[in-house]
Structure formats: structure tokens, C-alpha cells
Amino acid sequence: MGRLDDEAFRYCDVLMVIGTSCVTYPASVYAPQVAARWDTVAEFNKVSNKSHPDFQFHFPGPYSITVPMVLDYDDHEQCDDK
């Protein structure tokens, strides 16, 4: 799938926007659309200002800290694919 597909975002119920201030495409288009449907948008950004009032979550700070914290990921845990 070489490009973003509007159809995929129609079924999105949780959108994590990481590494953009939601003012650049595609985040500037899709994130507000998802939020307008009352679906969850979580914005991860190094800057502390929230870019859209309808986003339910805003996590300011370094992505290497905020994303694993929110996902409750411990890099010392091993995945077992068996």
C-alpha cells in the first residue's frame, strides 16, 4: 500500500500521531477527521502545546520516553513468537 487510503481511516477507532505537530499532511487531514467522529486521537509531540482541541490525549516530550510509557512497554521484556 504505497499511499494513505481514505478507506482505512474511515474504520480507524484509535489514531496515534507521533512526531508531527498535526499541521503537516497527512496528520493535518486525518487526525481531525478521526477526532470529529469522537474516536480516539493521541498526539505525541516534542512541543508542549496541544495542536487540536478535540484530540483526547496529548503527550509532550521525547518519543522514546512517551510512547513506551503509554504503551506500557518494557524493552527488557522478551516477545515469544512460539
N, C-alpha and C positions, 0 to 999 in steps of 0.2 A: 504494500500500500504506500506508494510514493508521496501521496499528498493527504492533507487532512480531509476527512469526509464529513460533510454536514450530517449525514445519516447517523454516524457514530455518536455525535454529540447529542442527537435527539434522544438517545437512550441512556445517556450519561446521568447517573444519580449522585456521583461524587467526583469532583474535579479538583486535583491538586495542581496549583500553578506554582512552579518552582523556578526561581531565577529570573523573573521578569517583574517589572512593576505594573503589569497589566495595561500598559499603554502601547505596547508593540503587538503587531499581528503575530500569531493568531490569538494570543491571550486577550487582547483588547476586544475581540469579537465574541469568542466562545464563552469566556468566563461570565460576562454579564448575562448572556443568554441562559446559561445554566442557573445562575442565581435568580433570574426573573421567574423561573419555574418553581422556585422555592427548594431547589435541590442544593446540596452542599457544595460550597466552594471554599477551599482552604488555600490561602495565599502565603507563600514562603518568600520572604524578601529580605535583603540585607538592610534596607532602609526601614525606618520605624513607622513611616506614615502609611496608613491603610489607603489603597488606591480606589476602592469602590465601597460605598456604604452598605451594599446588600450582601457582601461576602460574609459568611458566618464566622470564619476563622482567619486570623492574621497572625503569622509567626515571624516577628522580626529577628534578624540575627543570621549568623553563618549557617548555611545549609547543612554543612557537615555536622552541626550540632542539632539544629531544629528538626530536620527531617527524621533522623533516627530516634530522637526523643518522642516525637509524635507517633511514630510507628512502633514504639516500644521495642526497638531493635537493639540487640546487644551483639556487637561484632565478635564477641568471644564465643557466641553460640554457634554450633555447627549444624548445618542443614543435612538431614539424612534423606537422600533421594531413593532409598530402597523401597 
